[in-house]
Amino acid sequence: MKKLILLLFVLSLLSTISCNNDDDNSTQNLIDQLPPETQTGENTFGCLLDGEPFIPGGGTNPLDCVYQFVNGEYYFGLQGNKRNENNNLITIALSTNELEIEQGLSYNLLNNISGNAQGYFSISTNFNFTSENHTELLMITKLDQINQIVSGTFWFDIEDQNGTVHEIREGRFDMQYTQ
């Protein structure tokens, strides 16, 4: 009888461990659907948007990246676009406003004002910017101004016009930019 109880306990424990591993694999499988983190100008962009893979595609100009020096100030802009099942255009973007970016530095994504980096999210024409109300981060892992390549990672939370907070996680990009 003691052996039977011990056997049932061990089977129950193994079942619990197995279920926990399945959940971890499910999240990892979603991340595996994103483009790899490269630094060679592959023109890739992806993230998890509310737990689902977001990879730009389709339509006009699904992916765009610029890094410009205009009137004595630097401006960085990167955006990915795709249409959802309702044919609404979804945009996830990162930018700086009068702020030079540097390789190896991290930037908090704050309000859309001069001297800041910010994240941006929209569905159709409802534009939303990051703010101090949520935690956000952009990391520039490569900036090659000769070959015009910028790579990095990002994540942020952003509140839409209805008060819904969207989670953008595991973001990565590897882009050739225009000036």
N, C-alpha and C positions, 0 to 999 in steps of 0.2 A: 504494500500500500504506500509506504514512504517513497519507494522508487517511482511509482506512478505519479504521485504528487510532484516529485522533483522533475520528472520528465515533462509534465504539463507546464510547470513553471518555466523550464528552459525553452520549451516550444513557444510559449507566450512571449518570453523575452526576445527570442530570435525574430518572431513575427513583428514585434514593435520596432526593433532595430531595422529590419528590412523595410518597413513602411517609411521610417524616417529617411532612409537612404533614397527611396523612390522620390520623395519630395525634393531632396537636394539635387537629384539627377534631373528632375523636371526643370528646376531653375537653371541648372547648368545647360540643359538642352536649349533653352531660350537664348541664353548668352551665346551659345555656339552658333546660333543663326545670324548673329551680327557679324559684320566684317571684322577680320583680324586687326589687332593693333599693329600697324606698320608705320614706317617713317620714311617712305620712299616716293611719296607723291602719287599714290594709287587712286586718288579721287574717290575715297570711300567715306561714308558717314553712317552711323547707326547708333541706336540706343534702345533701351526698354522704355516704352511709354505706358505707364500704368500696368506694368508687368507683361506687356506684349511687345514683340520686336517691331521697331520702326526703322525702316530702311527706305530712303527717298527713291522715287521712281515714277515713271509715267508722266504724261502731261508736258507742259512747257517749262523748261528750266527747273528740273527737280533738285538740282544741287548747284550751289554757287558759292564762291569764296573770293574775297578781295582783302588786300592789305595795302592801304594807301597813305601817302604823306601829302596832305592838302593844307595849304595856307599855314604851314608851320606846325601842323598837328597830325598825329597818327590815328587812323581809323581801321579797325579790323571788322570784317563781317563774314559770317558763314551761315548758310541756311540750307535746310533740307525740306523738301515738299513731297507730299503724296496725297492721293485722294483716298478717303475712307469708303466704306460700303454704301454710304448715302451720297457719294460723289462730292462731299465737302472737302475742300483743300485744307490739309493739316500742315502747319509749318512749325518747325523747331529751329531756333536760330541762336547764335552767340554773336556778340559784338562788343566793341569798345568804342567809346566816345571821347575823342581827344586823349587817348591813352596808348602809349607804345607797349607792345607785347615783347617778351623776352623768353628765350628758351630756358627751361628749367624753373620757371616761376609759376606760382599759382595765383589765381585772381578770384576774389569773392565776386559773385554775380549779384549786383545790387540794383538800385534804381537807374533808370535811363537818363542820366545826367552827365555833364562834362566831367571827365576824369575817372569814370567808372567803366567796368565791364558789366555786361548784363546778359541775361538769358531772355528768350522770347518764345512764346507759344501762341498759336492761333488755330482756331477751327473756323473756316470760312473767313469772315471779316471781323471776328471778335479778337482783338489784339490784347495780349497780356504780357507784361514785363515782370521780371523778378523784382524782389524788394527785400528789405531788411527783415521782413516777417518770417522768412524761411531761410534755411541754410543751403548754400549753393557753392559750387567750386568749378573752376576751369583751370586745367593744368596744360601749359604749352610744353610738350616733350621734345619738339624739334621746330626750329625756325631757321631755314636756309634761305637767306635773302638773295643769294646768287642764283640758285635754281628755282626760287619762288615756291618753296614747299613749307607748309605749316602742318604740324601734327599735334594731337593732344587728346586729352580725356576730359569728361565733364559729367556732372550730375546736378540736378536741382529739382526743387518743388516749386510749383507755380499755381497760383489761384486764378481761376477763370472768372468771367463776369457773373457767373451764377453762384460763386462761393465754393466751387468744387476744387480741391487741391489735386493737381496732377503730379505724379511722381515720374521723373525722368532720371533713369539710372543706367549705369554701365556704358555711358556715352563715349564714343571714340570717333576720331576723324583723322584722315591723312590726305591732305589736299594740295594741289597746285593752285596758287592764287594768282589773280591778276592785280595789276597796280593801277 
